[in-house]
Amino acid sequence: MMTDQAEHNGHTLRQRRSWRARRAAKRGLQELSAKLWSSFWLIVIFAVIMAGLVTLGDLSARLALASFVGFVAAVVLLPRQETDQDEDAGYAPSPVVKRGRSPVTAVVDALPDAGIVLNRNGQVLFYNAPAKGLFASLREGSHISSTIRAPEFLDAISTAPKTGEAVSVIYAERVPVGRRLEATVAPLMRGDDHDGHVLVLLRDFTEGESINRMRADFIANASHELRTPLASLRGFIETLQGTAKEDESARERFLPIMAEQASRMTRLIDALLSLSRLEMNAHVPPNELVDLNDVLGHARDTLEPLAADSRMSLVLESFSKPAIVRGDRDELLQVLQNLVQNALKYGKPHGGVRIEAKHIPSLNRQARGRYAISVVDDGPGIPAEHLPRLTERFYRVDVDSSREKGGTGLGLAIVKHIVNRHRGELAIASKPGQGSTFTVMLNEAPPAGKGAALSTAQES
């Protein structure tokens, strides 16, 4: 029995030694592969230098080959700088270490623009963080065509390695969102090197184009809105100075129209100045504590006479308890005034406008809830295709009707900028024939006591 036990122990010991030998051999191969890979570009550069010297006749082929073998041997024999992993867990080179040790990947990782390294066949070898931000489906080892399918881009990928020159293309994407990108495809190895890599640099200039287009549209629209009343005023003035100089009835007929056109220009200039101020302060959120019930009450007092003149009813619903937010009281009042004035202008004749207030509790215990204020009208509603553009400057569903009712086309743009500055959200819901609902949602702030709320109300 003792002999059997000894034989069993000896067999187990031999198996363990054999397993350790195989593991050591495997680890040695992995170590050798890691050393060669980490010094890949150095070996390539040294080989190119040796080949150049042989071509120029300054060095014999035998000596060049011996030098190259000696250089590779030195690379293999040099100790690595990384700390070995736990022996029992097995050795596997970290992708982060490999990326950091490659000069090309280090440079690409430091670029502010999206950068992707491909092999000659178009497979993704490396990409930086901006590239991952642009393309969520980007994966190492996958073909670039699985992420970017634009024909002009794929043509550049196949052309650049053949010509050895960088190729720049501009292409558009429509899915998942519409955007325009500029891609520069540059081969990292030239000539007939079939193992050369390809660097792809991408720049998304969708936002820049959109801003330039909006700026041009804004200037054109503002000029047009001002030119129309100015042309009317100039025509009436010339008439009163000329043929109607002594015509009392003409003066009585023209002067109210001139006053109306001047008032229209004043409203437009005031709206433009307000929008400009909001844009300058967009990055600075307000920090005053405001009770939304106070804002709602002031809005009701201000807008009830306007509703009476329009022969419409205005119903206000307040919050059941103080609704404290961090904000600018005058700007929040302007939001309500703009929304209610729009509802009175474009709502159903002799209809009604409701202001609803609701507290939305947070599902997360550590976060605070939100306050929602909705302005609801019973007007004709707005077609769905117009809803995404309602907050654009000078955008109108019905241009003629808006101008007849004194609209500037900037009211909702001002609302959007104020809500954004307050880190809130504006939601628009409407269906033709069923009226419209404009909802402003603001984050709840911790109450600072009655004194702060009263001082904010007294300042008004």
C-alpha positions in Angstrom: 0.0 0.0 0.0 2.9 2.3 0.8 4.4 1.5 -2.6 1.2 2.4 -4.4 1.0 5.7 -2.6 4.6 6.5 -3.5 4.0 5.6 -7.1 0.9 7.9 -7.1 2.9 10.7 -5.6 5.7 10.3 -8.1 3.2 10.3 -11.0 1.5 13.4 -9.7 4.9 15.1 -9.3 5.9 14.3 -12.9 2.6 15.6 -14.2 3.1 18.8 -12.2 6.6 19.3 -13.6 5.4 18.6 -17.2 2.6 21.2 -16.7 5.1 23.7 -15.4 7.4 23.1 -18.3 4.6 23.6 -20.8 3.5 26.7 -19.0 7.1 28.1 -18.9 7.5 27.4 -22.7 4.2 29.1 -23.4 5.1 32.0 -21.3 8.5 32.3 -23.0 6.8 32.4 -26.4 4.4 35.0 -25.2 7.3 37.1 -23.8 9.2 36.8 -27.0 6.2 37.8 -29.1 5.5 40.8 -26.8 9.1 42.0 -27.0 9.1 41.7 -30.8 5.7 43.4 -31.1 6.7 46.3 -28.8 9.8 46.9 -30.9 8.1 46.3 -34.2 8.7 49.8 -35.7 12.3 49.9 -34.5 13.0 46.6 -36.2 11.3 47.8 -39.4 13.3 51.1 -39.4 16.6 49.2 -38.8 15.7 46.8 -41.7 15.0 49.7 -44.0 18.3 51.4 -43.1 20.2 48.1 -43.8 18.5 47.6 -47.1 19.3 51.2 -48.1 23.0 50.8 -47.3 23.1 47.5 -49.3 21.3 49.3 -52.2 23.8 52.1 -52.2 26.7 49.7 -52.1 28.1 50.9 -48.8 27.5 47.6 -47.1 27.5 43.9 -48.2 24.3 41.9 -48.0 26.0 39.3 -45.7 27.1 42.0 -43.2 23.8 43.7 -43.4 22.0 40.4 -42.6 24.3 39.7 -39.7 23.7 43.2 -38.3 20.0 42.8 -38.6 20.1 39.4 -36.8 22.2 40.9 -34.1 19.8 43.8 -33.7 16.8 41.4 -33.3 18.7 39.3 -30.9 19.6 42.3 -28.8 15.9 43.3 -28.7 14.9 39.8 -27.6 17.6 39.7 -24.9 16.8 43.1 -23.4 14.8 42.8 -20.2 11.2 44.1 -20.3 10.2 47.0 -18.1 6.7 45.7 -17.2 6.1 43.8 -14.0 5.1 40.2 -14.6 1.6 39.0 -13.8 0.9 36.3 -11.2 2.4 33.1 -12.4 -0.6 30.9 -11.7 -3.0 33.2 -13.4 -1.1 33.0 -16.7 0.5 35.7 -18.7 -1.3 37.9 -21.2 0.0 41.3 -22.5 -2.3 44.2 -21.5 -3.8 46.0 -24.5 -3.2 49.3 -22.7 0.5 48.4 -22.3 0.8 47.5 -26.0 -0.9 50.8 -27.0 1.4 52.8 -24.8 4.5 51.2 -26.2 3.7 51.8 -29.9 4.8 55.3 -31.1 1.9 55.4 -33.7 -0.8 54.5 -31.2 0.6 56.9 -28.6 0.4 59.7 -31.2 -3.1 58.8 -32.3 -4.3 58.6 -28.7 -3.1 62.2 -28.1 -4.9 63.6 -31.1 -7.9 65.9 -30.3 -9.7 64.6 -33.4 -11.0 61.1 -34.1 -8.2 58.8 -35.2 -8.3 55.2 -36.4 -5.4 53.0 -37.4 -6.1 50.3 -40.0 -4.1 47.6 -41.6 -3.8 47.4 -45.4 -7.0 45.3 -45.6 -9.1 47.8 -43.8 -9.3 46.1 -40.4 -9.3 48.3 -37.3 -6.1 48.0 -35.3 -6.5 51.0 -32.9 -8.8 53.9 -32.3 -8.7 56.8 -29.8 -11.4 58.1 -27.5 -12.8 60.8 -29.9 -13.3 58.1 -32.6 -15.2 55.9 -30.2 -17.4 59.0 -29.4 -18.2 59.4 -33.1 -18.8 55.7 -33.8 -20.2 53.6 -30.9 -20.0 50.4 -33.0 -16.2 50.7 -33.6 -14.3 47.5 -32.6 -10.7 46.4 -32.9 -10.4 43.6 -35.4 -13.5 44.5 -37.3 -13.5 45.9 -40.8 -14.0 49.6 -41.1 -16.8 49.1 -43.6 -18.9 47.7 -40.8 -18.9 51.1 -39.2 -18.5 53.6 -42.1 -20.2 52.6 -45.3 -19.8 55.8 -47.4 -18.6 54.7 -50.8 -16.2 57.7 -51.2 -14.6 56.9 -47.8 -14.1 53.2 -48.7 -12.6 54.3 -52.1 -10.1 56.4 -50.2 -9.2 53.5 -47.9 -8.4 51.3 -50.9 -6.7 54.1 -53.0 -4.3 55.7 -50.4 -2.1 52.6 -49.8 -1.7 52.1 -53.5 -0.7 55.7 -54.3 1.2 56.2 -51.1 -0.4 59.7 -50.7 -3.0 61.0 -48.3 -6.5 61.3 -49.6 -9.2 63.7 -48.1 -12.9 63.2 -48.7 -16.1 64.7 -47.3 -19.1 62.5 -46.8 -22.5 62.7 -45.2 -24.2 60.3 -42.8 -27.9 60.1 -42.2 -28.1 57.3 -39.7 -28.3 57.4 -36.7 -28.2 61.2 -37.0 -27.5 63.5 -40.0 -23.9 64.8 -40.0 -21.1 65.7 -42.3 -17.5 64.6 -41.8 -14.2 65.1 -43.4 -11.9 62.1 -43.5 -8.2 62.2 -44.3 -6.7 58.8 -45.1 -2.9 58.6 -45.0 -0.7 55.5 -45.5 2.0 55.2 -42.8 4.2 53.0 -45.0 4.8 53.9 -48.7 5.7 52.0 -51.8 5.1 48.3 -52.1 5.1 47.6 -48.4 2.1 45.2 -48.1 2.2 45.3 -44.3 1.9 49.1 -44.1 -0.8 50.6 -41.8 -3.3 53.4 -42.7 -4.2 56.3 -40.5 -7.7 57.8 -40.7 -8.3 61.2 -39.3 -12.0 62.3 -39.0 -13.4 65.7 -38.3 -17.1 66.3 -37.7 -18.0 69.8 -38.9 -21.8 69.4 -38.8 -22.2 71.8 -35.8 -19.9 74.4 -37.5 -21.9 74.3 -40.7 -25.2 74.5 -38.8 -24.0 77.5 -36.8 -22.8 79.2 -40.0 -26.1 78.5 -41.7 -28.1 79.7 -38.7 -26.0 82.9 -38.6 -26.6 83.6 -42.2 -30.3 82.9 -41.9 -30.5 85.1 -38.8 -28.9 88.0 -40.5 -31.1 87.6 -43.6 -34.3 87.2 -41.5 -33.5 90.1 -39.2 -32.7 92.4 -42.2 -36.0 91.4 -43.9 -38.0 91.9 -40.7 -36.6 95.4 -40.3 -36.7 96.3 -44.0 -40.4 95.8 -44.3 -41.6 98.3 -41.6 -38.8 100.7 -42.6 -40.0 100.7 -46.2 -43.6 101.4 -45.0 -42.4 104.3 -42.9 -40.4 105.7 -45.6 -43.2 105.5 -48.1 -45.7 107.2 -45.7 -43.2 109.9 -44.8 -42.5 110.7 -48.5 -46.3 110.8 -49.2 -46.9 113.2 -46.3 -44.1 115.4 -47.4 -45.3 115.4 -51.0 -48.8 115.0 -52.4 -50.5 114.6 -49.0 -48.7 117.5 -47.3 -51.9 119.5 -46.7 -54.2 116.5 -46.6 -55.6 116.2 -43.0 -57.5 112.9 -43.7 -54.3 111.3 -45.1 -52.3 112.2 -42.0 -55.0 110.8 -39.7 -55.0 107.6 -41.8 -51.2 107.2 -42.2 -50.0 108.2 -38.7 -51.6 105.2 -36.8 -50.1 102.8 -39.4 -46.7 104.5 -39.0 -46.9 104.2 -35.2 -47.8 100.5 -35.6 -44.8 99.9 -37.9 -42.5 101.8 -35.5 -43.8 99.7 -32.6 -43.1 96.5 -34.6 -39.5 97.6 -35.1 -39.2 98.4 -31.4 -40.5 95.0 -30.4 -38.1 93.3 -32.8 -35.1 95.2 -31.6 -36.0 94.6 -28.0 -36.3 90.8 -28.8 -32.9 90.8 -30.5 -31.3 92.6 -27.6 -32.9 90.2 -25.1 -31.7 87.2 -27.2 -28.2 88.6 -27.4 -28.0 89.1 -23.6 -29.2 85.5 -23.0 -26.6 84.1 -25.4 -23.8 85.9 -23.6 -24.9 84.5 -20.2 -25.9 81.0 -21.5 -23.0 79.4 -19.7 -23.7 81.0 -16.3 -26.6 79.4 -14.6 -28.5 81.7 -12.2 -28.1 81.0 -8.5 -31.0 83.0 -6.9 -33.8 81.2 -5.1 -37.2 81.9 -6.7 -40.6 80.7 -5.7 -42.5 79.7 -8.9 -45.8 80.5 -7.2 -44.7 84.1 -7.0 -43.8 84.1 -10.7 -47.2 82.5 -11.6 -49.1 85.2 -9.6 -47.2 88.0 -11.2 -47.8 86.6 -14.7 -51.5 86.3 -14.0 -51.8 89.9 -12.9 -49.8 91.0 -16.0 -51.6 88.8 -18.6 -55.3 88.9 -17.4 -55.9 92.4 -19.0 -54.4 91.1 -22.3 -56.6 88.0 -22.1 -59.7 90.2 -21.5 -58.8 92.4 -24.5 -58.6 89.2 -26.6 -61.9 88.0 -25.2 -60.3 84.9 -23.9 -60.2 83.3 -20.5 -57.0 82.7 -18.5 -57.1 80.1 -15.8 -54.1 79.7 -13.4 -53.3 76.7 -11.3 -50.6 77.2 -8.7 -48.4 74.8 -6.8 -49.9 73.5 -3.5 -46.8 74.6 -1.6 -43.7 76.8 -2.2 -41.9 75.7 -5.4 -38.3 76.8 -5.0 -35.9 76.7 -7.9 -32.6 78.4 -8.7 -33.3 80.9 -11.3 -33.7 84.5 -12.5 -37.2 85.7 -11.6 -37.5 88.2 -14.5 -36.3 85.7 -17.0 -38.8 83.0 -15.7 -41.6 85.7 -15.9 -40.6 86.4 -19.5 -40.9 82.7 -20.3 -44.5 82.6 -19.0 -45.4 85.8 -20.7 -44.1 84.7 -24.1 -45.8 81.3 -23.9 -49.2 82.8 -22.7 -49.0 85.6 -25.3 -48.5 83.0 -28.0 -51.4 81.0 -26.7 -53.6 84.1 -26.7 -52.5 85.1 -30.2 -52.9 81.7 -31.9 -55.5 80.0 -29.7 -59.1 79.5 -30.5 -61.1 82.8 -30.8 -63.0 83.4 -27.5 -61.4 80.3 -26.2 -59.3 79.7 -23.1 -55.7 79.3 -21.9 -54.8 77.3 -18.9 -51.5 77.4 -16.8 -51.0 74.1 -15.1 -48.5 73.6 -12.3 -47.3 70.1 -11.3 -44.5 68.7 -9.1 -42.7 65.6 -10.5 -41.0 63.6 -7.7 -37.7 62.0 -8.4 -37.3 58.3 -8.6 -33.8 58.6 -7.2 -33.6 59.3 -3.4 -30.4 61.4 -3.8 -31.8 63.6 -6.6 -34.5 66.2 -6.3 -37.7 66.4 -8.3 -38.8 68.8 -11.0 -41.4 71.4 -11.3 -43.5 71.5 -14.5 -45.4 74.5 -15.7 -47.6 73.9 -18.8 -49.4 76.5 -20.9 -52.3 74.8 -22.6 -54.5 76.3 -25.3 -57.5 75.0 -27.3 -56.4 76.4 -30.7 -56.1 74.8 -34.1 -52.9 72.9 -33.1 -49.6 72.6 -34.9 -48.7 70.0 -37.6 -46.0 67.5 -36.4 -43.5 68.5 -39.1 -43.3 72.1 -37.6 -42.7 71.0 -34.0 -38.9 70.4 -34.1 -38.3 73.9 -35.6 -40.6 76.0 -33.5 -37.7 77.3 -31.3 -35.6 78.4 -34.3 -35.2 82.2 -34.7 -37.8 83.7 -37.0 -39.4 80.4 -37.7 -43.2 80.7 -38.1 -45.9 78.1 -39.0 -47.9 80.9 -40.7 -45.8 83.9 -41.6 -48.6 86.2 -42.6 -50.8 85.4 -39.6 -47.8 85.9 -37.3 -47.0 89.3 -38.7 -50.6 90.4 -38.6 -50.7 89.6 -34.9 -47.5 91.4 -34.1 -45.3 88.4 -33.7 -41.5 88.7 -34.1 -40.7 85.1 -34.6 -38.2 85.2 -31.7 -40.5 84.5 -28.7 -40.0 80.8 -28.5 -36.2 81.2 -29.3 -36.0 83.4 -26.2 -37.9 80.8 -24.2 -35.5 78.0 -25.3 -32.4 80.1 -24.3 -33.8 81.0 -20.9 -34.8 77.4 -20.2 -31.4 76.2 -21.3 -29.6 78.7 -19.0 -31.7 77.4 -16.1 -30.6 73.9 -17.0 -34.3 73.0 -17.6 -36.3 71.4 -20.4 -38.9 72.6 -22.9 -41.4 70.1 -24.2 -43.9 70.8 -27.0 -47.0 68.7 -27.7 -49.6 69.5 -30.3 -52.0 67.9 -32.7 -54.0 69.6 -35.4 -57.5 70.4 -34.1 -56.6 69.5 -30.5 -54.6 72.5 -29.3 -51.1 72.8 -28.0 -49.2 72.3 -24.8 -45.9 74.0 -24.0 -44.3 72.6 -20.8 -41.3 74.1 -19.0 -39.6 71.7 -16.5 -37.1 73.1 -13.9 -35.1 71.3 -11.3 -36.2 71.6 -7.6 -33.8 73.5 -5.3 -33.5 73.0 -1.6 -35.6 75.6 0.3 -33.6 78.4 1.9 -36.3 79.5 4.4 -39.2 81.9 4.2 -36.9 84.9 4.4 -35.2 84.2 1.1 -38.5 83.6 -0.7 -40.1 86.8 0.7 -37.0 88.9 -0.2 -37.2 87.6 -3.8 -40.9 88.5 -3.9 -40.4 92.0 -2.4 -37.7 92.9 -5.0 -40.4 92.7 -7.7 
